[in-house]
Amino acid sequence: MLTRPAARSLASLLVIILCCGLPSCARILTGTVIKPAVGNLQQQEDIALVCEGAPAYLLMLDSMLVSSPDDESLLLIAAQSYSAYATALEECGGSDERIAAMNDKAKTYGRNLLRPLLPIDSPAGADFARRLARLDTGDVPAAFWGAYAWLGWVMGQKGAPEAIADLVVIEKIMARVLELDEAYQGGAAHLFFGALHAARPEQLGGRPDLSRQHFDKALELSERRFLLVHTTCAATLARSTMDRELHDRLLQEVLAFPLASAREFGLSNRIAVNRAKRLLAENYFD
């Protein structure tokens, strides 16, 4: 777990990164500093500490990617980290402009992560479909996190035409992830499709029945330990179908969950607890 002194000390490591441009040095630092740090970030339950300490860590990633812009490991970590930080900022009361800037950075790294796998700048072509079909299980982390980081930017565009077109591409990538490894990241691809089918009006392809199937599968695959499944299902499917019993049951389950039993989802689960409290306080069905 990150302590406050440890989080602040990340700033001093930036000096090392700036003075260490050799690929061999970058590989050493990625394995010994960067990967453990992103693991700690994902397990951290103190959201305020993430908001306070993560910027220095993100600066390290940016600096390393200047020297190694095509490094898949660094791009994967950057996509994960900027996405997590943007979400944490929402909980810390960050400005809309700041959150948008972080989502834009996540999108850039996510798309750069996807480019070696797919021709994402020409997604309507036959080559995109062929290369998508050729992805295998080894490509799942890059495909998932590249699409997920891109998705944060799309959600912030509030239905802009460009974002809607991007969502179609993300949907195709997530569908392939689902085919290759539906259990990846606690069934997060099922979470994506659960929310997607719940949020769309039925006349535009929304399917509450499919939404419920995807949410149920995500709950099963995560063993009900990935609490963002609960809060997302409550906020989308339960509310759109006016299912108060499902809504309140899922949110109460989140509040009763022992967070220490699922350290791997520490940050996302703490965010889910905060969201569950807000959703219940809204008294949506009254």
PyRosetta script that sets phi, psi and omega in degrees:
from pyrosetta import init, pose_from_sequence

init()
pose = pose_from_sequence("MLTRPAARSLASLLVIILCCGLPSCARILTGTVIKPAVGNLQQQEDIALVCEGAPAYLLMLDSMLVSSPDDESLLLIAAQSYSAYATALEECGGSDERIAAMNDKAKTYGRNLLRPLLPIDSPAGADFARRLARLDTGDVPAAFWGAYAWLGWVMGQKGAPEAIADLVVIEKIMARVLELDEAYQGGAAHLFFGALHAARPEQLGGRPDLSRQHFDKALELSERRFLLVHTTCAATLARSTMDRELHDRLLQEVLAFPLASAREFGLSNRIAVNRAKRLLAENYFD")
pose.set_psi(1, 140.6)
pose.set_omega(1, 177.6)
pose.set_phi(2, -74.9)
pose.set_psi(2, 134.1)
pose.set_omega(2, 170.0)
pose.set_phi(3, -98.2)
pose.set_psi(3, 167.2)
pose.set_omega(3, 179.6)
pose.set_phi(4, -62.9)
pose.set_psi(4, -44.3)
pose.set_omega(4, 175.6)
pose.set_phi(5, -59.8)
pose.set_psi(5, -38.2)
pose.set_omega(5, 179.5)
pose.set_phi(6, -65.9)
pose.set_psi(6, -40.0)
pose.set_omega(6, 179.4)
pose.set_phi(7, -64.1)
pose.set_psi(7, -42.7)
pose.set_omega(7, -180.0)
pose.set_phi(8, -68.0)
pose.set_psi(8, -31.4)
pose.set_omega(8, -177.7)
pose.set_phi(9, -69.1)
pose.set_psi(9, -16.1)
pose.set_omega(9, 177.2)
pose.set_phi(10, -59.7)
pose.set_psi(10, -29.7)
pose.set_omega(10, -179.4)
pose.set_phi(11, -62.2)
pose.set_psi(11, -39.4)
pose.set_omega(11, 179.9)
pose.set_phi(12, -66.3)
pose.set_psi(12, -30.3)
pose.set_omega(12, 178.8)
pose.set_phi(13, -66.3)
pose.set_psi(13, -22.7)
pose.set_omega(13, 179.0)
pose.set_phi(14, -58.8)
pose.set_psi(14, -36.6)
pose.set_omega(14, 179.1)
pose.set_phi(15, -60.5)
pose.set_psi(15, -41.0)
pose.set_omega(15, 178.5)
pose.set_phi(16, -61.2)
pose.set_psi(16, -44.4)
pose.set_omega(16, -178.4)
pose.set_phi(17, -61.8)
pose.set_psi(17, -44.3)
pose.set_omega(17, -177.2)
pose.set_phi(18, -64.3)
pose.set_psi(18, -28.1)
pose.set_omega(18, -178.8)
pose.set_phi(19, -95.8)
pose.set_psi(19, 6.2)
pose.set_omega(19, -172.0)
pose.set_phi(20, -128.6)
pose.set_psi(20, 79.9)
pose.set_omega(20, -175.9)
pose.set_phi(21, -93.1)
pose.set_psi(21, -4.3)
pose.set_omega(21, -178.3)
pose.set_phi(22, -70.7)
pose.set_psi(22, 137.8)
pose.set_omega(22, 179.1)
pose.set_phi(23, -55.4)
pose.set_psi(23, -39.2)
pose.set_omega(23, -179.2)
pose.set_phi(24, -64.0)
pose.set_psi(24, -39.2)
pose.set_omega(24, 178.3)
pose.set_phi(25, -66.5)
pose.set_psi(25, -41.0)
pose.set_omega(25, 179.0)
pose.set_phi(26, -61.7)
pose.set_psi(26, -39.7)
pose.set_omega(26, 179.6)
pose.set_phi(27, -64.8)
pose.set_psi(27, -41.0)
pose.set_omega(27, 179.3)
pose.set_phi(28, -62.5)
pose.set_psi(28, -46.1)
pose.set_omega(28, -178.5)
pose.set_phi(29, -66.4)
pose.set_psi(29, -35.9)
pose.set_omega(29, 178.3)
pose.set_phi(30, -61.1)
pose.set_psi(30, -43.7)
pose.set_omega(30, -177.3)
pose.set_phi(31, -75.8)
pose.set_psi(31, -34.2)
pose.set_omega(31, -172.8)
pose.set_phi(32, -98.9)
pose.set_psi(32, -21.2)
pose.set_omega(32, -176.7)
pose.set_phi(33, -120.3)
pose.set_psi(33, -53.1)
pose.set_omega(33, -169.4)
pose.set_phi(34, -70.8)
pose.set_psi(34, -49.9)
pose.set_omega(34, -178.0)
pose.set_phi(35, -62.6)
pose.set_psi(35, -45.1)
pose.set_omega(35, 175.6)
pose.set_phi(36, -61.3)
pose.set_psi(36, -34.9)
pose.set_omega(36, -179.3)
pose.set_phi(37, -66.1)
pose.set_psi(37, -41.5)
pose.set_omega(37, 179.6)
pose.set_phi(38, -68.1)
pose.set_psi(38, -32.0)
pose.set_omega(38, 174.3)
pose.set_phi(39, -62.9)
pose.set_psi(39, -42.9)
pose.set_omega(39, 177.3)
pose.set_phi(40, -64.6)
pose.set_psi(40, -38.5)
pose.set_omega(40, 179.2)
pose.set_phi(41, -60.7)
pose.set_psi(41, -44.5)
pose.set_omega(41, -178.3)
pose.set_phi(42, -68.9)
pose.set_psi(42, -26.1)
pose.set_omega(42, -178.4)
pose.set_phi(43, -92.1)
pose.set_psi(43, -9.7)
pose.set_omega(43, -174.2)
pose.set_phi(44, -70.7)
pose.set_psi(44, 127.1)
pose.set_omega(44, 179.8)
pose.set_phi(45, -95.5)
pose.set_psi(45, -12.0)
pose.set_omega(45, 179.2)
pose.set_phi(46, -88.9)
pose.set_psi(46, 97.0)
pose.set_omega(46, -174.7)
pose.set_phi(47, -65.3)
pose.set_psi(47, -38.2)
pose.set_omega(47, 179.6)
pose.set_phi(48, -62.2)
pose.set_psi(48, -37.7)
pose.set_omega(48, 178.6)
pose.set_phi(49, -65.2)
pose.set_psi(49, -39.0)
pose.set_omega(49, 176.4)
pose.set_phi(50, -61.1)
pose.set_psi(50, -45.7)
pose.set_omega(50, -179.4)
pose.set_phi(51, -63.6)
pose.set_psi(51, -34.5)
pose.set_omega(51, -178.6)
pose.set_phi(52, -78.5)
pose.set_psi(52, -42.8)
pose.set_omega(52, -170.2)
pose.set_phi(53, -95.1)
pose.set_psi(53, -21.8)
pose.set_omega(53, -173.8)
pose.set_phi(54, -66.5)
pose.set_psi(54, -33.1)
pose.set_omega(54, -176.8)
pose.set_phi(55, -54.7)
pose.set_psi(55, -39.8)
pose.set_omega(55, 179.3)
pose.set_phi(56, -64.0)
pose.set_psi(56, -40.0)
pose.set_omega(56, 177.8)
pose.set_phi(57, -64.6)
pose.set_psi(57, -40.7)
pose.set_omega(57, 179.0)
pose.set_phi(58, -66.2)
pose.set_psi(58, -35.5)
pose.set_omega(58, 176.0)
pose.set_phi(59, -62.7)
pose.set_psi(59, -37.9)
pose.set_omega(59, 175.6)
pose.set_phi(60, -58.8)
pose.set_psi(60, -47.0)
pose.set_omega(60, -179.5)
pose.set_phi(61, -61.3)
pose.set_psi(61, -46.2)
pose.set_omega(61, 179.6)
pose.set_phi(62, -57.4)
pose.set_psi(62, -44.2)
pose.set_omega(62, -177.9)
pose.set_phi(63, -65.0)
pose.set_psi(63, -41.1)
pose.set_omega(63, 179.4)
pose.set_phi(64, -68.0)
pose.set_psi(64, -35.1)
pose.set_omega(64, -179.0)
pose.set_phi(65, -74.8)
pose.set_psi(65, -19.7)
pose.set_omega(65, 172.5)
pose.set_phi(66, -63.0)
pose.set_psi(66, -41.1)
pose.set_omega(66, -180.0)
pose.set_phi(67, -80.4)
pose.set_psi(67, -30.4)
pose.set_omega(67, -176.7)
pose.set_phi(68, -132.3)
pose.set_psi(68, 69.3)
pose.set_omega(68, -172.4)
pose.set_phi(69, -66.8)
pose.set_psi(69, -17.8)
pose.set_omega(69, -177.7)
pose.set_phi(70, -107.9)
pose.set_psi(70, 10.4)
pose.set_omega(70, -178.9)
pose.set_phi(71, -70.0)
pose.set_psi(71, 114.2)
pose.set_omega(71, -174.3)
pose.set_phi(72, -63.4)
pose.set_psi(72, -40.5)
pose.set_omega(72, -179.2)
pose.set_phi(73, -62.6)
pose.set_psi(73, -44.0)
pose.set_omega(73, 179.2)
pose.set_phi(74, -67.0)
pose.set_psi(74, -41.1)
pose.set_omega(74, 179.2)
pose.set_phi(75, -64.1)
pose.set_psi(75, -39.1)
pose.set_omega(75, 178.0)
pose.set_phi(76, -62.0)
pose.set_psi(76, -46.6)
pose.set_omega(76, -179.5)
pose.set_phi(77, -65.4)
pose.set_psi(77, -40.2)
pose.set_omega(77, -180.0)
pose.set_phi(78, -65.0)
pose.set_psi(78, -42.1)
pose.set_omega(78, 177.9)
pose.set_phi(79, -61.8)
pose.set_psi(79, -44.4)
pose.set_omega(79, 177.8)
pose.set_phi(80, -61.9)
pose.set_psi(80, -46.8)
pose.set_omega(80, -171.0)
pose.set_phi(81, -71.8)
pose.set_psi(81, -43.8)
pose.set_omega(81, 179.2)
pose.set_phi(82, -67.3)
pose.set_psi(82, -35.4)
pose.set_omega(82, 176.4)
pose.set_phi(83, -63.9)
pose.set_psi(83, -45.1)
pose.set_omega(83, 179.7)
pose.set_phi(84, -64.0)
pose.set_psi(84, -41.3)
pose.set_omega(84, -178.3)
pose.set_phi(85, -67.2)
pose.set_psi(85, -39.7)
pose.set_omega(85, 178.1)
pose.set_phi(86, -61.4)
pose.set_psi(86, -40.9)
pose.set_omega(86, 178.4)
pose.set_phi(87, -67.2)
pose.set_psi(87, -41.7)
pose.set_omega(87, 178.4)
pose.set_phi(88, -63.3)
pose.set_psi(88, -37.8)
pose.set_omega(88, 180.0)
pose.set_phi(89, -60.2)
pose.set_psi(89, -35.3)
pose.set_omega(89, 177.4)
pose.set_phi(90, -60.0)
pose.set_psi(90, -38.4)
pose.set_omega(90, 179.7)
pose.set_phi(91, -75.3)
pose.set_psi(91, -26.5)
pose.set_omega(91, -178.3)
pose.set_phi(92, -89.4)
pose.set_psi(92, 2.6)
pose.set_omega(92, 179.9)
pose.set_phi(93, 78.3)
pose.set_psi(93, 27.1)
pose.set_omega(93, 176.9)
pose.set_phi(94, -64.0)
pose.set_psi(94, 153.7)
pose.set_omega(94, -179.2)
pose.set_phi(95, -68.4)
pose.set_psi(95, 155.8)
pose.set_omega(95, 177.6)
pose.set_phi(96, -58.8)
pose.set_psi(96, -37.8)
pose.set_omega(96, -178.8)
pose.set_phi(97, -66.0)
pose.set_psi(97, -40.2)
pose.set_omega(97, -179.9)
pose.set_phi(98, -68.0)
pose.set_psi(98, -43.4)
pose.set_omega(98, 179.0)
pose.set_phi(99, -63.9)
pose.set_psi(99, -41.8)
pose.set_omega(99, 178.9)
pose.set_phi(100, -62.1)
pose.set_psi(100, -39.0)
pose.set_omega(100, 179.8)
pose.set_phi(101, -65.3)
pose.set_psi(101, -39.4)
pose.set_omega(101, 178.7)
pose.set_phi(102, -68.7)
pose.set_psi(102, -40.0)
pose.set_omega(102, 177.0)
pose.set_phi(103, -66.2)
pose.set_psi(103, -33.8)
pose.set_omega(103, 177.5)
pose.set_phi(104, -66.6)
pose.set_psi(104, -39.4)
pose.set_omega(104, 178.1)
pose.set_phi(105, -67.2)
pose.set_psi(105, -41.6)
pose.set_omega(105, 178.0)
pose.set_phi(106, -60.7)
pose.set_psi(106, -42.5)
pose.set_omega(106, 178.5)
pose.set_phi(107, -59.9)
pose.set_psi(107, -44.2)
pose.set_omega(107, -179.4)
pose.set_phi(108, -59.5)
pose.set_psi(108, -47.5)
pose.set_omega(108, -179.3)
pose.set_phi(109, -70.0)
pose.set_psi(109, -36.3)
pose.set_omega(109, 178.5)
pose.set_phi(110, -63.4)
pose.set_psi(110, -45.6)
pose.set_omega(110, 179.6)
pose.set_phi(111, -66.2)
pose.set_psi(111, -38.2)
pose.set_omega(111, 176.7)
pose.set_phi(112, -64.8)
pose.set_psi(112, -32.2)
pose.set_omega(112, 176.5)
pose.set_phi(113, -68.6)
pose.set_psi(113, -34.9)
pose.set_omega(113, -177.8)
pose.set_phi(114, -79.6)
pose.set_psi(114, -26.6)
pose.set_omega(114, -171.1)
pose.set_phi(115, -58.3)
pose.set_psi(115, -39.0)
pose.set_omega(115, 177.2)
pose.set_phi(116, -66.4)
pose.set_psi(116, -20.4)
pose.set_omega(116, -178.3)
pose.set_phi(117, -91.3)
pose.set_psi(117, -38.3)
pose.set_omega(117, -169.2)
pose.set_phi(118, -142.3)
pose.set_psi(118, 147.7)
pose.set_omega(118, 175.2)
pose.set_phi(119, -81.2)
pose.set_psi(119, 73.0)
pose.set_omega(119, -170.9)
pose.set_phi(120, -68.6)
pose.set_psi(120, -15.5)
pose.set_omega(120, 177.0)
pose.set_phi(121, -81.8)
pose.set_psi(121, -10.3)
pose.set_omega(121, 176.8)
pose.set_phi(122, -134.5)
pose.set_psi(122, 62.8)
pose.set_omega(122, -171.9)
pose.set_phi(123, -73.3)
pose.set_psi(123, -12.5)
pose.set_omega(123, -178.9)
pose.set_phi(124, -87.0)
pose.set_psi(124, -9.0)
pose.set_omega(124, -176.4)
pose.set_phi(125, -80.1)
pose.set_psi(125, 163.0)
pose.set_omega(125, -179.8)
pose.set_phi(126, -66.3)
pose.set_psi(126, -28.1)
pose.set_omega(126, -179.1)
pose.set_phi(127, -64.8)
pose.set_psi(127, -34.9)
pose.set_omega(127, 178.9)
pose.set_phi(128, -61.4)
pose.set_psi(128, -47.8)
pose.set_omega(128, -179.5)
pose.set_phi(129, -62.5)
pose.set_psi(129, -40.5)
pose.set_omega(129, -179.7)
pose.set_phi(130, -64.1)
pose.set_psi(130, -46.5)
pose.set_omega(130, -177.3)
pose.set_phi(131, -71.7)
pose.set_psi(131, -31.9)
pose.set_omega(131, 175.6)
pose.set_phi(132, -62.7)
pose.set_psi(132, -41.7)
pose.set_omega(132, -179.9)
pose.set_phi(133, -67.6)
pose.set_psi(133, -23.8)
pose.set_omega(133, -178.7)
pose.set_phi(134, -84.6)
pose.set_psi(134, -10.5)
pose.set_omega(134, 178.5)
pose.set_phi(135, -59.5)
pose.set_psi(135, 144.7)
pose.set_omega(135, 177.2)
pose.set_phi(136, -124.0)
pose.set_psi(136, -176.0)
pose.set_omega(136, -173.7)
pose.set_phi(137, -61.9)
pose.set_psi(137, -28.3)
pose.set_omega(137, 177.8)
pose.set_phi(138, -67.2)
pose.set_psi(138, -19.3)
pose.set_omega(138, -179.6)
pose.set_phi(139, -90.3)
pose.set_psi(139, -6.1)
pose.set_omega(139, -173.7)
pose.set_phi(140, -58.9)
pose.set_psi(140, -47.6)
pose.set_omega(140, -179.0)
pose.set_phi(141, -58.0)
pose.set_psi(141, -46.0)
pose.set_omega(141, -179.6)
pose.set_phi(142, -66.8)
pose.set_psi(142, -41.4)
pose.set_omega(142, -179.7)
pose.set_phi(143, -65.0)
pose.set_psi(143, -46.1)
pose.set_omega(143, -178.0)
pose.set_phi(144, -65.3)
pose.set_psi(144, -53.4)
pose.set_omega(144, -175.0)
pose.set_phi(145, -70.0)
pose.set_psi(145, -31.5)
pose.set_omega(145, 174.4)
pose.set_phi(146, -62.8)
pose.set_psi(146, -45.4)
pose.set_omega(146, 179.1)
pose.set_phi(147, -68.4)
pose.set_psi(147, -40.0)
pose.set_omega(147, -178.3)
pose.set_phi(148, -64.5)
pose.set_psi(148, -43.7)
pose.set_omega(148, 178.9)
pose.set_phi(149, -63.5)
pose.set_psi(149, -37.8)
pose.set_omega(149, 176.7)
pose.set_phi(150, -66.1)
pose.set_psi(150, -37.4)
pose.set_omega(150, -177.2)
pose.set_phi(151, -62.0)
pose.set_psi(151, -37.2)
pose.set_omega(151, 178.9)
pose.set_phi(152, -57.7)
pose.set_psi(152, -41.3)
pose.set_omega(152, 177.0)
pose.set_phi(153, -65.1)
pose.set_psi(153, -43.6)
pose.set_omega(153, -179.6)
pose.set_phi(154, -58.4)
pose.set_psi(154, -45.1)
pose.set_omega(154, -177.9)
pose.set_phi(155, -63.2)
pose.set_psi(155, -29.5)
pose.set_omega(155, 179.6)
pose.set_phi(156, -78.6)
pose.set_psi(156, -8.0)
pose.set_omega(156, -177.0)
pose.set_phi(157, -89.1)
pose.set_psi(157, -6.6)
pose.set_omega(157, 173.3)
pose.set_phi(158, 52.7)
pose.set_psi(158, 48.5)
pose.set_omega(158, 172.7)
pose.set_phi(159, 83.9)
pose.set_psi(159, 15.1)
pose.set_omega(159, 176.3)
pose.set_phi(160, -61.5)
pose.set_psi(160, 145.0)
pose.set_omega(160, -176.8)
pose.set_phi(161, -53.2)
pose.set_psi(161, -42.3)
pose.set_omega(161, 180.0)
pose.set_phi(162, -62.6)
pose.set_psi(162, -39.3)
pose.set_omega(162, -179.0)
pose.set_phi(163, -68.2)
pose.set_psi(163, -37.9)
pose.set_omega(163, 178.7)
pose.set_phi(164, -62.7)
pose.set_psi(164, -41.3)
pose.set_omega(164, 177.5)
pose.set_phi(165, -64.1)
pose.set_psi(165, -39.8)
pose.set_omega(165, 177.9)
pose.set_phi(166, -64.5)
pose.set_psi(166, -37.2)
pose.set_omega(166, -179.1)
pose.set_phi(167, -62.0)
pose.set_psi(167, -34.7)
pose.set_omega(167, 177.4)
pose.set_phi(168, -61.0)
pose.set_psi(168, -41.8)
pose.set_omega(168, 179.2)
pose.set_phi(169, -67.2)
pose.set_psi(169, -44.5)
pose.set_omega(169, 179.4)
pose.set_phi(170, -60.3)
pose.set_psi(170, -40.0)
pose.set_omega(170, 179.3)
pose.set_phi(171, -60.4)
pose.set_psi(171, -41.1)
pose.set_omega(171, 178.8)
pose.set_phi(172, -63.8)
pose.set_psi(172, -41.6)
pose.set_omega(172, -179.6)
pose.set_phi(173, -66.8)
pose.set_psi(173, -44.0)
pose.set_omega(173, 179.8)
pose.set_phi(174, -64.2)
pose.set_psi(174, -34.5)
pose.set_omega(174, 177.6)
pose.set_phi(175, -64.0)
pose.set_psi(175, -38.0)
pose.set_omega(175, 178.0)
pose.set_phi(176, -69.9)
pose.set_psi(176, -39.0)
pose.set_omega(176, 174.7)
pose.set_phi(177, -57.9)
pose.set_psi(177, -42.6)
pose.set_omega(177, -179.7)
pose.set_phi(178, -60.8)
pose.set_psi(178, -40.0)
pose.set_omega(178, 179.0)
pose.set_phi(179, -66.7)
pose.set_psi(179, -37.5)
pose.set_omega(179, -173.3)
pose.set_phi(180, -83.3)
pose.set_psi(180, -39.4)
pose.set_omega(180, -177.3)
pose.set_phi(181, -159.8)
pose.set_psi(181, 85.3)
pose.set_omega(181, -175.4)
pose.set_phi(182, -67.4)
pose.set_psi(182, -19.0)
pose.set_omega(182, -178.1)
pose.set_phi(183, -88.0)
pose.set_psi(183, -4.8)
pose.set_omega(183, -175.6)
pose.set_phi(184, -58.8)
pose.set_psi(184, 135.7)
pose.set_omega(184, 178.2)
pose.set_phi(185, 53.6)
pose.set_psi(185, 45.4)
pose.set_omega(185, 177.2)
pose.set_phi(186, 67.7)
pose.set_psi(186, 31.4)
pose.set_omega(186, 179.9)
pose.set_phi(187, 73.3)
pose.set_psi(187, 30.7)
pose.set_omega(187, -174.4)
pose.set_phi(188, -64.8)
pose.set_psi(188, -27.7)
pose.set_omega(188, 176.4)
pose.set_phi(189, -66.7)
pose.set_psi(189, -36.2)
pose.set_omega(189, 174.4)
pose.set_phi(190, -65.2)
pose.set_psi(190, -38.3)
pose.set_omega(190, 176.0)
pose.set_phi(191, -58.9)
pose.set_psi(191, -44.3)
pose.set_omega(191, 178.6)
pose.set_phi(192, -57.3)
pose.set_psi(192, -49.2)
pose.set_omega(192, -177.0)
pose.set_phi(193, -72.9)
pose.set_psi(193, -30.2)
pose.set_omega(193, 174.3)
pose.set_phi(194, -60.4)
pose.set_psi(194, -47.5)
pose.set_omega(194, 179.3)
pose.set_phi(195, -67.0)
pose.set_psi(195, -39.0)
pose.set_omega(195, -177.7)
pose.set_phi(196, -62.9)
pose.set_psi(196, -48.7)
pose.set_omega(196, -178.2)
pose.set_phi(197, -69.8)
pose.set_psi(197, -28.1)
pose.set_omega(197, 178.3)
pose.set_phi(198, -76.3)
pose.set_psi(198, -34.7)
pose.set_omega(198, -174.8)
pose.set_phi(199, -79.9)
pose.set_psi(199, -27.1)
pose.set_omega(199, -178.2)
pose.set_phi(200, -78.8)
pose.set_psi(200, 135.9)
pose.set_omega(200, 171.1)
pose.set_phi(201, -60.9)
pose.set_psi(201, 149.0)
pose.set_omega(201, -177.1)
pose.set_phi(202, -59.5)
pose.set_psi(202, -33.1)
pose.set_omega(202, -179.9)
pose.set_phi(203, -69.8)
pose.set_psi(203, -14.3)
pose.set_omega(203, 177.6)
pose.set_phi(204, -109.1)
pose.set_psi(204, 19.2)
pose.set_omega(204, 175.4)
pose.set_phi(205, 101.1)
pose.set_psi(205, 5.0)
pose.set_omega(205, 177.7)
pose.set_phi(206, -67.4)
pose.set_psi(206, 140.5)
pose.set_omega(206, -177.5)
pose.set_phi(207, -136.3)
pose.set_psi(207, 95.1)
pose.set_omega(207, 177.9)
pose.set_phi(208, -56.8)
pose.set_psi(208, -34.7)
pose.set_omega(208, -179.5)
pose.set_phi(209, -65.9)
pose.set_psi(209, -42.8)
pose.set_omega(209, 177.2)
pose.set_phi(210, -68.7)
pose.set_psi(210, -36.3)
pose.set_omega(210, 177.1)
pose.set_phi(211, -57.3)
pose.set_psi(211, -47.6)
pose.set_omega(211, -179.4)
pose.set_phi(212, -62.4)
pose.set_psi(212, -40.3)
pose.set_omega(212, 179.2)
pose.set_phi(213, -61.9)
pose.set_psi(213, -42.8)
pose.set_omega(213, -179.7)
pose.set_phi(214, -67.8)
pose.set_psi(214, -43.0)
pose.set_omega(214, 178.4)
pose.set_phi(215, -63.3)
pose.set_psi(215, -42.4)
pose.set_omega(215, 178.6)
pose.set_phi(216, -60.9)
pose.set_psi(216, -39.7)
pose.set_omega(216, 179.9)
pose.set_phi(217, -68.5)
pose.set_psi(217, -39.4)
pose.set_omega(217, 178.1)
pose.set_phi(218, -64.0)
pose.set_psi(218, -39.7)
pose.set_omega(218, 177.1)
pose.set_phi(219, -63.3)
pose.set_psi(219, -40.2)
pose.set_omega(219, 179.5)
pose.set_phi(220, -66.6)
pose.set_psi(220, -49.6)
pose.set_omega(220, -175.9)
pose.set_phi(221, -65.9)
pose.set_psi(221, -32.6)
pose.set_omega(221, 179.4)
pose.set_phi(222, -87.8)
pose.set_psi(222, -0.9)
pose.set_omega(222, -175.9)
pose.set_phi(223, 55.6)
pose.set_psi(223, 31.5)
pose.set_omega(223, 177.8)
pose.set_phi(224, 61.7)
pose.set_psi(224, 26.0)
pose.set_omega(224, -178.6)
pose.set_phi(225, -100.3)
pose.set_psi(225, -15.3)
pose.set_omega(225, -179.2)
pose.set_phi(226, -99.7)
pose.set_psi(226, 93.4)
pose.set_omega(226, -164.3)
pose.set_phi(227, -73.1)
pose.set_psi(227, -14.0)
pose.set_omega(227, 175.4)
pose.set_phi(228, -65.7)
pose.set_psi(228, -21.7)
pose.set_omega(228, 174.1)
pose.set_phi(229, -62.9)
pose.set_psi(229, -45.7)
pose.set_omega(229, -178.8)
pose.set_phi(230, -61.7)
pose.set_psi(230, -50.9)
pose.set_omega(230, -174.8)
pose.set_phi(231, -69.0)
pose.set_psi(231, -35.2)
pose.set_omega(231, 178.7)
pose.set_phi(232, -69.0)
pose.set_psi(232, -41.6)
pose.set_omega(232, 177.0)
pose.set_phi(233, -61.6)
pose.set_psi(233, -43.3)
pose.set_omega(233, 179.6)
pose.set_phi(234, -63.1)
pose.set_psi(234, -43.7)
pose.set_omega(234, -175.3)
pose.set_phi(235, -74.4)
pose.set_psi(235, -23.1)
pose.set_omega(235, -176.8)
pose.set_phi(236, -109.2)
pose.set_psi(236, -73.0)
pose.set_omega(236, -174.2)
pose.set_phi(237, -64.5)
pose.set_psi(237, -50.9)
pose.set_omega(237, -175.7)
pose.set_phi(238, -61.8)
pose.set_psi(238, -39.5)
pose.set_omega(238, -179.7)
pose.set_phi(239, -75.0)
pose.set_psi(239, -38.9)
pose.set_omega(239, -179.0)
pose.set_phi(240, -69.1)
pose.set_psi(240, -25.7)
pose.set_omega(240, 178.7)
pose.set_phi(241, -102.2)
pose.set_psi(241, 5.0)
pose.set_omega(241, 178.9)
pose.set_phi(242, 55.7)
pose.set_psi(242, 42.3)
pose.set_omega(242, 179.4)
pose.set_phi(243, -99.1)
pose.set_psi(243, 86.2)
pose.set_omega(243, -176.5)
pose.set_phi(244, -65.0)
pose.set_psi(244, -38.1)
pose.set_omega(244, -178.5)
pose.set_phi(245, -61.3)
pose.set_psi(245, -47.2)
pose.set_omega(245, 178.1)
pose.set_phi(246, -62.4)
pose.set_psi(246, -46.2)
pose.set_omega(246, -179.2)
pose.set_phi(247, -54.3)
pose.set_psi(247, -56.3)
pose.set_omega(247, -174.9)
pose.set_phi(248, -70.8)
pose.set_psi(248, -35.3)
pose.set_omega(248, 179.7)
pose.set_phi(249, -63.9)
pose.set_psi(249, -44.6)
pose.set_omega(249, 179.4)
pose.set_phi(250, -63.9)
pose.set_psi(250, -42.8)
pose.set_omega(250, -177.5)
pose.set_phi(251, -70.3)
pose.set_psi(251, -37.1)
pose.set_omega(251, 176.3)
pose.set_phi(252, -66.9)
pose.set_psi(252, -33.3)
pose.set_omega(252, 176.2)
pose.set_phi(253, -63.8)
pose.set_psi(253, -39.1)
pose.set_omega(253, 177.1)
pose.set_phi(254, -61.2)
pose.set_psi(254, -47.4)
pose.set_omega(254, -176.8)
pose.set_phi(255, -66.3)
pose.set_psi(255, -27.5)
pose.set_omega(255, -179.2)
pose.set_phi(256, -88.6)
pose.set_psi(256, -7.3)
pose.set_omega(256, -173.2)
pose.set_phi(257, -72.2)
pose.set_psi(257, 134.0)
pose.set_omega(257, 176.2)
pose.set_phi(258, -78.6)
pose.set_psi(258, 102.3)
pose.set_omega(258, -172.9)
pose.set_phi(259, -59.2)
pose.set_psi(259, -31.3)
pose.set_omega(259, -178.5)
pose.set_phi(260, -65.6)
pose.set_psi(260, -14.2)
pose.set_omega(260, -178.6)
pose.set_phi(261, -84.8)
pose.set_psi(261, -4.7)
pose.set_omega(261, -178.9)
pose.set_phi(262, -139.3)
pose.set_psi(262, 63.3)
pose.set_omega(262, -176.7)
pose.set_phi(263, -58.9)
pose.set_psi(263, -30.8)
pose.set_omega(263, -176.6)
pose.set_phi(264, -64.3)
pose.set_psi(264, -21.3)
pose.set_omega(264, 178.0)
pose.set_phi(265, -112.1)
pose.set_psi(265, 28.4)
pose.set_omega(265, -171.7)
pose.set_phi(266, -54.2)
pose.set_psi(266, -52.7)
pose.set_omega(266, -177.3)
pose.set_phi(267, -66.9)
pose.set_psi(267, -48.5)
pose.set_omega(267, -177.9)
pose.set_phi(268, -65.1)
pose.set_psi(268, -35.0)
pose.set_omega(268, 179.6)
pose.set_phi(269, -70.9)
pose.set_psi(269, -36.3)
pose.set_omega(269, 175.7)
pose.set_phi(270, -65.0)
pose.set_psi(270, -39.4)
pose.set_omega(270, 175.9)
pose.set_phi(271, -63.5)
pose.set_psi(271, -40.1)
pose.set_omega(271, 178.9)
pose.set_phi(272, -62.6)
pose.set_psi(272, -39.5)
pose.set_omega(272, 177.7)
pose.set_phi(273, -61.1)
pose.set_psi(273, -45.3)
pose.set_omega(273, 178.5)
pose.set_phi(274, -60.9)
pose.set_psi(274, -41.9)
pose.set_omega(274, -179.9)
pose.set_phi(275, -67.2)
pose.set_psi(275, -39.0)
pose.set_omega(275, 179.7)
pose.set_phi(276, -61.3)
pose.set_psi(276, -41.8)
pose.set_omega(276, 178.1)
pose.set_phi(277, -62.0)
pose.set_psi(277, -43.3)
pose.set_omega(277, -179.9)
pose.set_phi(278, -66.3)
pose.set_psi(278, -43.0)
pose.set_omega(278, -178.7)
pose.set_phi(279, -63.2)
pose.set_psi(279, -40.9)
pose.set_omega(279, 178.1)
pose.set_phi(280, -67.4)
pose.set_psi(280, -37.8)
pose.set_omega(280, -178.1)
pose.set_phi(281, -67.8)
pose.set_psi(281, -21.0)
pose.set_omega(281, -179.1)
pose.set_phi(282, -71.7)
pose.set_psi(282, -17.9)
pose.set_omega(282, -178.7)
pose.set_phi(283, 47.9)
pose.set_psi(283, 51.3)
pose.set_omega(283, -172.3)
pose.set_phi(284, -56.5)
pose.set_psi(284, -34.4)
pose.set_omega(284, -172.9)
pose.set_phi(285, -92.6)
pose.set_psi(285, 0.4)
pose.set_omega(285, -179.0)
pose.set_phi(286, -91.8)
pose.dump_pdb("model.pdb")
